[in-house]
């Protein structure tokens, strides 16, 4: 019998899960740069645990947002909107995924990794999806907390303690999340307006939005500078990521000479370039450092 898994992949927003695994791996390898040897079983438990927790959160978000998903053009084909998956099935999957994910993180990794994942889980479902998203322009700030959790889970999975790198990673990913969300709002402005979602850039002038994005990216740049000086081993890697971050900051500050939606799309792509470059730079720094150590 043929089973179509595509609706279930859309339900868990598999692209979001895969995108979040890269920061988890980066956080994990960053911690290994200064501590113990690589443990494959713990690494896999961390990836599986956070993946299933994120899947549970995204299913819950689909359940909560199914009314506005019918309105927004980019979400009208989600499985709870078009009937591919029933509400009961989605609820069961969300509960099972949460149980499995938190079991893996709390009992197969460590309590601190589980606590950070739980903070992100509650923030995303309760505070962001249920309370702030429909009622406040502060929703982007609230959502940035859960957006910053994945690399923290990866980092404390190794260290089992909180240090300055946790703070730097949080600032980097939370400020990135805000600037990224501002860009998406400009890029998809009509969708958010039709669904009456009060995203901050809808109520700000383009110049004000531009300035606020620059402030967040500036704060991110400072945090990246502190993190790379403290934790990176190869100076070339430090210079590369700082250069990419400064490129995004300068591009945001340039006079805007295109349509608002096109500028939003440009900054959306810039944000993806930066965060992927940042994560892969951490990975490359780890791999090259350990390769050099073994030569």
Legacy VTK file of the C-alpha trace (Angstrom):
# vtk DataFile Version 3.0
C-alpha trace
ASCII
DATASET POLYDATA
POINTS 295 float
0.000 0.000 0.000
1.340 3.422 -0.971
1.731 5.894 1.892
2.170 9.574 1.132
4.495 11.114 3.706
4.539 14.587 2.153
1.654 15.951 4.272
3.483 14.821 7.420
6.700 16.485 6.264
4.750 19.712 5.720
3.073 19.288 9.105
6.407 19.174 10.953
7.862 21.876 8.674
10.846 19.675 7.873
12.745 22.556 6.307
12.691 24.395 9.639
13.933 21.278 11.444
16.808 20.762 9.007
17.676 24.455 9.147
17.814 24.363 12.952
20.034 21.283 13.048
22.912 23.262 11.548
23.084 25.687 14.535
22.772 22.691 16.902
25.796 21.060 15.266
27.688 24.365 15.315
26.997 24.824 19.027
28.033 21.242 19.735
31.341 21.547 17.860
32.059 24.961 19.371
31.878 23.357 22.815
34.207 20.545 21.708
36.848 23.080 20.702
37.666 23.634 24.351
36.575 20.489 26.156
36.403 16.759 25.603
36.534 14.374 22.674
33.657 13.780 20.267
31.071 11.278 21.568
28.991 9.949 18.689
26.119 8.537 20.784
25.593 11.817 22.648
25.807 13.765 19.387
23.093 11.619 17.759
20.876 11.778 20.862
21.186 15.582 20.818
20.242 15.843 17.141
17.346 13.393 17.404
16.051 14.926 20.637
15.996 18.530 19.444
14.609 17.482 16.044
11.613 15.742 17.600
11.019 18.601 20.058
11.025 21.089 17.173
8.673 18.794 15.241
6.260 18.805 18.187
6.428 22.605 18.398
5.824 23.079 14.679
2.855 20.700 14.738
1.425 22.675 17.665
1.977 25.873 15.695
0.096 24.377 12.741
-2.787 23.493 15.050
-2.909 26.975 16.592
-2.539 28.833 13.276
-4.872 26.777 11.101
-7.421 29.645 10.898
-4.942 32.271 9.704
-3.153 29.714 7.513
-6.339 29.617 5.416
-5.915 33.336 4.720
-2.208 33.654 3.961
-1.276 32.656 0.409
1.961 30.868 1.355
0.261 28.687 4.001
-3.012 27.696 2.335
-1.689 24.257 1.385
-0.698 23.217 4.889
-2.126 19.769 5.776
-4.469 20.960 8.540
-5.928 23.534 6.155
-6.492 21.325 3.112
-7.582 18.295 5.147
-4.642 15.995 4.375
-4.186 15.366 8.113
-6.885 15.435 10.806
-6.679 17.602 13.900
-6.761 14.506 16.141
-3.826 12.929 14.320
-1.848 16.159 14.611
-2.525 16.409 18.356
-1.407 12.814 18.951
1.767 13.320 16.914
2.598 16.548 18.760
2.254 14.863 22.164
4.238 11.767 21.182
7.005 13.862 19.616
7.290 16.015 22.760
7.531 12.936 25.008
10.197 11.275 22.836
12.200 14.463 22.293
12.342 15.523 25.933
13.117 11.969 27.052
16.132 11.917 24.731
17.396 15.319 25.824
16.825 14.961 29.569
17.858 11.323 29.981
20.201 10.558 27.073
22.004 13.919 26.872
21.751 15.991 30.067
19.260 18.006 32.107
20.581 21.407 30.977
20.058 20.546 27.294
16.514 19.445 28.161
15.827 22.634 30.137
16.981 24.898 27.304
14.836 22.940 24.831
11.862 23.206 27.200
12.305 26.978 27.481
12.283 27.289 23.693
9.315 24.930 23.416
7.196 26.911 25.895
8.240 30.237 24.411
7.355 29.186 20.861
3.997 27.566 21.623
2.627 29.510 24.570
4.114 32.974 24.431
4.766 33.404 20.704
2.071 31.343 18.935
-0.798 31.626 21.435
-0.322 35.061 22.990
1.952 37.522 21.193
1.739 36.621 17.497
-1.854 37.808 17.075
-1.877 40.547 19.686
1.406 42.419 19.879
4.151 43.945 17.768
6.581 42.452 20.307
5.947 38.988 18.878
9.205 39.021 16.929
11.194 39.729 20.098
9.358 36.991 21.987
9.867 34.518 19.147
13.573 35.324 18.983
14.055 33.502 22.300
12.982 30.141 20.889
14.889 30.912 17.701
18.108 31.191 19.717
17.662 27.893 21.590
19.046 25.263 19.110
22.743 26.270 19.288
22.455 26.554 23.069
21.158 22.986 23.274
24.069 21.803 21.137
26.585 23.694 23.258
25.402 22.612 26.721
24.965 19.035 25.484
28.768 18.934 25.701
29.662 21.395 28.475
26.773 20.613 30.868
27.199 24.135 32.208
26.513 27.758 31.302
29.417 30.051 30.411
30.019 33.241 28.424
29.753 31.396 25.114
26.122 30.587 25.930
25.460 34.315 26.322
27.271 35.167 23.073
25.396 32.465 21.147
22.080 33.640 22.556
22.717 37.261 21.553
23.921 36.238 18.083
20.950 34.042 17.265
18.278 36.156 18.992
19.340 39.369 17.244
19.705 37.495 13.963
16.181 36.107 14.404
14.742 39.620 14.828
16.480 41.027 11.740
15.559 37.898 9.767
11.896 38.210 10.795
11.815 41.909 9.897
13.076 40.991 6.434
10.456 38.242 6.022
7.700 40.653 7.081
8.710 43.164 4.408
9.051 40.390 1.839
5.625 38.897 2.689
3.902 42.092 3.847
0.588 41.465 2.083
0.237 38.040 3.708
0.675 39.419 7.213
-1.661 42.320 6.513
-4.412 40.058 5.153
-4.182 37.805 8.214
-4.061 40.848 10.523
-0.854 39.704 12.232
0.699 42.777 13.930
4.335 42.307 12.926
6.397 45.350 13.924
7.585 46.386 10.412
3.943 46.757 9.318
3.645 49.750 11.644
7.060 51.304 11.070
8.356 53.389 8.196
10.856 51.632 5.958
13.636 53.901 7.242
12.749 53.090 10.861
12.697 49.376 10.034
16.058 49.759 8.317
17.556 51.472 11.385
16.188 48.865 13.799
17.524 46.013 11.659
20.920 47.725 11.619
20.884 47.988 15.435
20.154 44.283 15.825
22.784 43.279 13.276
25.252 45.648 14.956
24.649 43.947 18.318
25.053 40.580 16.620
28.357 41.711 15.093
29.733 42.666 18.511
28.678 39.304 20.006
30.245 37.441 17.075
33.468 39.404 17.581
33.651 38.438 21.265
32.802 34.807 20.527
35.325 34.403 17.738
38.125 36.065 19.715
37.407 33.791 22.673
36.702 30.475 20.968
38.005 30.349 17.399
41.481 28.935 16.860
42.152 29.972 13.262
42.459 33.715 12.658
41.350 33.342 9.056
38.007 31.990 10.244
37.589 34.964 12.572
38.231 37.435 9.785
35.911 35.630 7.368
32.841 35.649 9.586
33.391 39.237 10.743
33.704 40.319 7.102
30.429 38.590 6.151
28.627 40.141 9.116
29.902 43.623 8.295
28.802 43.128 4.680
25.219 42.524 5.844
25.322 45.531 8.172
26.617 47.816 5.413
24.026 46.482 2.952
21.220 47.242 5.406
22.485 50.806 5.923
22.751 51.619 2.218
20.076 53.931 0.765
17.186 51.768 -0.424
16.734 52.054 -4.185
14.251 49.256 -4.857
10.737 48.208 -3.939
10.147 47.426 -0.284
9.336 43.760 -0.925
12.457 43.293 -3.060
14.614 44.909 -0.391
13.016 42.629 2.207
13.755 39.594 0.051
17.354 40.754 -0.388
17.849 41.079 3.363
16.099 37.747 3.933
18.654 36.080 1.645
21.487 38.004 3.321
20.325 36.743 6.715
20.370 33.138 5.521
23.831 33.616 3.996
25.188 35.043 7.234
23.811 32.470 9.665
24.832 29.545 7.460
28.297 31.065 6.989
28.603 31.564 10.742
27.625 27.970 11.533
29.803 26.420 8.837
32.739 28.594 9.909
32.479 27.097 13.408
32.439 23.614 11.872
35.425 24.341 9.610
37.370 25.858 12.516
36.742 22.694 14.551
37.664 20.304 11.731
40.814 22.159 10.669
41.987 22.655 14.265
41.636 18.962 15.055
43.246 18.001 11.751
46.233 20.225 12.546
46.455 18.764 16.063
46.725 15.257 14.622
49.441 16.120 12.087
LINES 1 296
295 0 1 2 3 4 5 6 7 8 9 10 11 12 13 14 15 16 17 18 19 20 21 22 23 24 25 26 27 28 29 30 31 32 33 34 35 36 37 38 39 40 41 42 43 44 45 46 47 48 49 50 51 52 53 54 55 56 57 58 59 60 61 62 63 64 65 66 67 68 69 70 71 72 73 74 75 76 77 78 79 80 81 82 83 84 85 86 87 88 89 90 91 92 93 94 95 96 97 98 99 100 101 102 103 104 105 106 107 108 109 110 111 112 113 114 115 116 117 118 119 120 121 122 123 124 125 126 127 128 129 130 131 132 133 134 135 136 137 138 139 140 141 142 143 144 145 146 147 148 149 150 151 152 153 154 155 156 157 158 159 160 161 162 163 164 165 166 167 168 169 170 171 172 173 174 175 176 177 178 179 180 181 182 183 184 185 186 187 188 189 190 191 192 193 194 195 196 197 198 199 200 201 202 203 204 205 206 207 208 209 210 211 212 213 214 215 216 217 218 219 220 221 222 223 224 225 226 227 228 229 230 231 232 233 234 235 236 237 238 239 240 241 242 243 244 245 246 247 248 249 250 251 252 253 254 255 256 257 258 259 260 261 262 263 264 265 266 267 268 269 270 271 272 273 274 275 276 277 278 279 280 281 282 283 284 285 286 287 288 289 290 291 292 293 294
